[in-house]
Amino acid sequence: MGMKDKFQDKSEQWQEQAKQKVQQGREKGQERGRQDQERGRPGQDPMHPMRERDEEAERLRREEEERFSQDYDA
């Protein structure tokens, strides 16, 4: 297995982990929203926390791609 294959495998692992974290965050957000509704608290904008998580996952993916492209250029 070449270096490029190892980097590709690692990249795919990180992307999958990022997706799992985003999904877990969404599930926690939904659970928190239900708890707030049960307590009678007004809910926050449900799109805002997800947008932040999606932006974080996208930022991590871009950083990862930049890191790998630098490794390939060297």
SETORSE-216248 format. One record per residue: x, y, z of N, C-alpha, C, O in turn. Coordinates in Angstrom, 3 decimals, m for minus. Layout:
SETORSE-216248
[pt [X; Y; Z]; [X; Y; Z]; [X; Y; Z]; [X; Y; Z]]
...
end
This chain:
SETORSE-216248
[pt [0.854; m1.172; 0.000]; [0.000; 0.000; 0.000]; [0.897; 1.231; 0.000]; [1.781; 1.368; 0.846]]
[pt [0.663; 2.115; m0.948]; [1.483; 3.304; m1.064]; [1.078; 4.389; m0.077]; [0.046; 4.299; 0.587]]
[pt [1.907; 5.404; m0.001]; [1.637; 6.527; 0.902]; [0.318; 7.215; 0.542]; [m0.455; 7.606; 1.416]]
[pt [0.083; 7.351; m0.758]; [m1.136; 8.027; m1.187]; [m2.359; 7.244; m0.716]; [m3.342; 7.843; m0.280]]
[pt [m2.312; 5.930; m0.796]; [m3.426; 5.095; m0.340]; [m3.636; 5.247; 1.168]; [m4.771; 5.308; 1.640]]
[pt [m2.538; 5.307; 1.914]; [m2.648; 5.468; 3.363]; [m3.291; 6.803; 3.703]; [m4.152; 6.881; 4.580]]
[pt [m2.864; 7.864; 2.997]; [m3.448; 9.178; 3.232]; [m4.927; 9.186; 2.874]; [m5.742; 9.776; 3.583]]
[pt [m5.267; 8.534; 1.779]; [m6.666; 8.472; 1.352]; [m7.507; 7.732; 2.389]; [m8.604; 8.175; 2.732]]
[pt [m6.999; 6.614; 2.887]; [m7.717; 5.849; 3.914]; [m7.911; 6.688; 5.175]; [m8.994; 6.706; 5.759]]
[pt [m6.857; 7.377; 5.585]; [m6.936; 8.203; 6.795]; [m7.931; 9.342; 6.578]; [m8.712; 9.675; 7.469]]
[pt [m7.895; 9.924; 5.403]; [m8.824; 11.001; 5.075]; [m10.265; 10.517; 5.156]; [m11.126; 11.201; 5.710]]
[pt [m10.522; 9.354; 4.613]; [m11.873; 8.796; 4.660]; [m12.294; 8.505; 6.091]; [m13.455; 8.704; 6.448]]
[pt [m11.364; 8.035; 6.914]; [m11.677; 7.776; 8.322]; [m12.052; 9.077; 9.025]; [m13.027; 9.123; 9.774]]
[pt [m11.277; 10.136; 8.782]; [m11.544; 11.421; 9.433]; [m12.873; 11.999; 8.969]; [m13.623; 12.568; 9.762]]
[pt [m13.157; 11.852; 7.690]; [m14.428; 12.356; 7.182]; [m15.593; 11.608; 7.819]; [m16.602; 12.217; 8.174]]
[pt [m15.462; 10.306; 7.964]; [m16.515; 9.509; 8.584]; [m16.684; 9.904; 10.047]; [m17.806; 10.012; 10.540]]
[pt [m15.572; 10.118; 10.736]; [m15.650; 10.535; 12.132]; [m16.328; 11.900; 12.249]; [m17.130; 12.120; 13.156]]
[pt [m16.009; 12.811; 11.338]; [m16.636; 14.135; 11.351]; [m18.143; 14.010; 11.122]; [m18.933; 14.675; 11.791]]
[pt [m18.536; 13.159; 10.179]; [m19.971; 12.949; 9.925]; [m20.658; 12.379; 11.159]; [m21.772; 12.784; 11.492]]
[pt [m19.999; 11.439; 11.843]; [m20.584; 10.840; 13.041]; [m20.743; 11.882; 14.142]; [m21.756; 11.903; 14.840]]
[pt [m19.743; 12.747; 14.297]; [m19.830; 13.792; 15.319]; [m20.958; 14.761; 15.004]; [m21.673; 15.200; 15.904]]
[pt [m21.120; 15.093; 13.731]; [m22.206; 15.984; 13.330]; [m23.546; 15.332; 13.658]; [m24.439; 15.976; 14.207]]
[pt [m23.679; 14.052; 13.319]; [m24.929; 13.342; 13.596]; [m25.187; 13.279; 15.097]; [m26.318; 13.490; 15.536]]
[pt [m24.166; 12.996; 15.881]; [m24.335; 12.940; 17.331]; [m24.752; 14.310; 17.865]; [m25.600; 14.407; 18.752]]
[pt [m24.161; 15.348; 17.326]; [m24.519; 16.707; 17.735]; [m25.970; 17.016; 17.408]; [m26.673; 17.636; 18.206]]
[pt [m26.415; 16.589; 16.248]; [m27.810; 16.802; 15.868]; [m28.741; 16.065; 16.824]; [m29.757; 16.607; 17.258]]
[pt [m28.384; 14.832; 17.143]; [m29.219; 14.043; 18.051]; [m29.274; 14.692; 19.429]; [m30.338; 14.749; 20.046]]
[pt [m28.135; 15.183; 19.915]; [m28.119; 15.856; 21.213]; [m28.939; 17.133; 21.157]; [m29.653; 17.456; 22.106]]
[pt [m28.843; 17.853; 20.061]; [m29.615; 19.082; 19.900]; [m31.103; 18.802; 19.894]; [m31.882; 19.541; 20.496]]
[pt [m31.499; 17.742; 19.217]; [m32.917; 17.382; 19.193]; [m33.385; 16.983; 20.586]; [m34.481; 17.344; 21.014]]
[pt [m32.538; 16.231; 21.288]; [m32.887; 15.808; 22.646]; [m33.015; 17.025; 23.556]; [m33.950; 17.110; 24.353]]
[pt [m32.081; 17.966; 23.442]; [m32.127; 19.187; 24.244]; [m33.381; 19.988; 23.931]; [m34.006; 20.551; 24.831]]
[pt [m33.749; 20.037; 22.656]; [m34.943; 20.760; 22.254]; [m36.193; 20.157; 22.868]; [m37.084; 20.880; 23.316]]
[pt [m36.259; 18.849; 22.889]; [m37.408; 18.176; 23.512]; [m37.456; 18.472; 25.010]; [m38.525; 18.725; 25.566]]
[pt [m36.299; 18.438; 25.655]; [m36.254; 18.707; 27.089]; [m36.694; 20.137; 27.378]; [m37.437; 20.374; 28.331]]
[pt [m36.247; 21.091; 26.569]; [m36.635; 22.487; 26.747]; [m38.130; 22.657; 26.543]; [m38.772; 23.407; 27.277]]
[pt [m38.689; 21.975; 25.563]; [m40.123; 22.075; 25.321]; [m40.896; 21.503; 26.501]; [m41.924; 22.054; 26.896]]
[pt [m40.410; 20.405; 27.066]; [m41.075; 19.798; 28.217]; [m41.042; 20.738; 29.413]; [m41.977; 20.761; 30.214]]
[pt [m39.975; 21.508; 29.537]; [m39.846; 22.448; 30.652]; [m40.546; 23.769; 30.352]; [m40.637; 24.637; 31.220]]
[pt [m41.033; 23.920; 29.141]; [m41.730; 25.146; 28.777]; [m40.811; 26.276; 28.363]; [m41.241; 27.426; 28.278]]
[pt [m39.554; 25.967; 28.107]; [m38.612; 26.996; 27.656]; [m38.794; 27.247; 26.170]; [m39.022; 26.314; 25.400]]
[pt [m38.694; 28.478; 25.776]; [m38.748; 28.723; 24.327]; [m37.507; 28.145; 23.667]; [m36.399; 28.282; 24.185]]
[pt [m37.691; 27.505; 22.535]; [m36.564; 26.884; 21.841]; [m35.723; 27.894; 21.091]; [m36.211; 28.941; 20.664]]
[pt [m34.464; 27.567; 20.940]; [m33.589; 28.406; 20.130]; [m33.806; 28.049; 18.673]; [m34.479; 27.071; 18.347]]
[pt [m33.237; 28.839; 17.825]; [m33.315; 28.544; 16.397]; [m32.626; 27.207; 16.155]; [m31.412; 27.106; 16.333]]
[pt [m33.366; 26.181; 15.754]; [m32.752; 24.853; 15.604]; [m31.741; 24.795; 14.466]; [m30.890; 23.906; 14.456]]
[pt [m31.807; 25.710; 13.517]; [m30.873; 25.669; 12.389]; [m29.503; 26.228; 12.767]; [m28.491; 25.815; 12.202]]
[pt [m29.464; 27.129; 13.684]; [m28.193; 27.775; 14.017]; [m27.139; 26.808; 14.550]; [m26.022; 26.809; 14.032]]
[pt [m27.434; 25.978; 15.560]; [m26.401; 25.042; 16.039]; [m25.962; 24.060; 14.969]; [m24.780; 23.724; 14.889]]
[pt [m26.889; 23.595; 14.147]; [m26.518; 22.646; 13.096]; [m25.608; 23.318; 12.078]; [m24.655; 22.711; 11.591]]
[pt [m25.904; 24.573; 11.760]; [m25.085; 25.299; 10.790]; [m23.659; 25.397; 11.310]; [m22.708; 25.214; 10.549]]
[pt [m23.499; 25.683; 12.605]; [m22.156; 25.777; 13.178]; [m21.437; 24.438; 13.084]; [m20.250; 24.386; 12.761]]
[pt [m22.151; 23.364; 13.364]; [m21.521; 22.033; 13.297]; [m21.151; 21.691; 11.860]; [m20.078; 21.144; 11.607]]
[pt [m22.039; 22.012; 10.915]; [m21.751; 21.743; 9.510]; [m20.545; 22.553; 9.053]; [m19.698; 22.052; 8.314]]
[pt [m20.468; 23.814; 9.499]; [m19.325; 24.649; 9.145]; [m18.043; 24.080; 9.739]; [m16.994; 24.101; 9.096]]
[pt [m18.125; 23.573; 10.966]; [m16.953; 22.973; 11.608]; [m16.490; 21.741; 10.837]; [m15.295; 21.568; 10.600]]
[pt [m17.433; 20.885; 10.444]; [m17.078; 19.691; 9.677]; [m16.462; 20.081; 8.338]; [m15.489; 19.471; 7.895]]
[pt [m17.029; 21.093; 7.700]; [m16.497; 21.563; 6.409]; [m15.094; 22.143; 6.595]; [m14.213; 21.900; 5.770]]
[pt [m14.878; 22.902; 7.665]; [m13.564; 23.489; 7.932]; [m12.532; 22.382; 8.158]; [m11.414; 22.458; 7.648]]
[pt [m12.906; 21.364; 8.916]; [m11.991; 20.251; 9.164]; [m11.653; 19.533; 7.858]; [m10.503; 19.159; 7.628]]
[pt [m12.653; 19.344; 7.013]; [m12.429; 18.664; 5.739]; [m11.470; 19.473; 4.863]; [m10.564; 18.908; 4.250]]
[pt [m11.669; 20.805; 4.803]; [m10.782; 21.660; 4.002]; [m9.352; 21.622; 4.536]; [m8.398; 21.518; 3.765]]
[pt [m9.206; 21.708; 5.864]; [m7.865; 21.658; 6.449]; [m7.183; 20.333; 6.129]; [m5.989; 20.286; 5.831]]
[pt [m7.951; 19.279; 6.196]; [m7.416; 17.948; 5.895]; [m6.955; 17.878; 4.440]; [m5.873; 17.365; 4.154]]
[pt [m7.767; 18.388; 3.529]; [m7.397; 18.371; 2.112]; [m6.142; 19.196; 1.866]; [m5.268; 18.792; 1.099]]
[pt [m6.052; 20.365; 2.523]; [m4.865; 21.205; 2.371]; [m3.620; 20.482; 2.879]; [m2.562; 20.529; 2.251]]
[pt [m3.758; 19.826; 4.005]; [m2.630; 19.105; 4.599]; [m2.161; 17.993; 3.659]; [m0.959; 17.811; 3.464]]
[pt [m3.111; 17.247; 3.073]; [m2.747; 16.167; 2.163]; [m2.164; 16.699; 0.866]; [m1.223; 16.117; 0.326]]
[pt [m2.710; 17.798; 0.359]; [m2.179; 18.332; m0.897]; [m0.743; 18.823; m0.683]; [0.086; 18.703; m1.586]]
[pt [m0.440; 19.370; 0.490]; [0.918; 19.798; 0.791]; [1.845; 18.588; 0.843]; [2.980; 18.647; 0.371]]
[pt [1.356; 17.493; 1.420]; [2.172; 16.276; 1.492]; [2.475; 15.734; 0.095]; [3.579; 15.255; m0.163]]
[pt [1.492; 15.810; m0.804]; [1.694; 15.300; m2.160]; [2.636; 16.191; m2.961]; [3.388; 15.705; m3.807]]
[pt [2.596; 17.496; m2.694]; [3.443; 18.420; m3.428]; [4.902; 18.296; m3.022]; [5.795; 18.580; m3.820]]
[pt [5.150; 17.876; m1.792]; [6.520; 17.818; m1.281]; [7.352; 16.774; m1.942]; [8.527; 16.618; m1.607]]
end
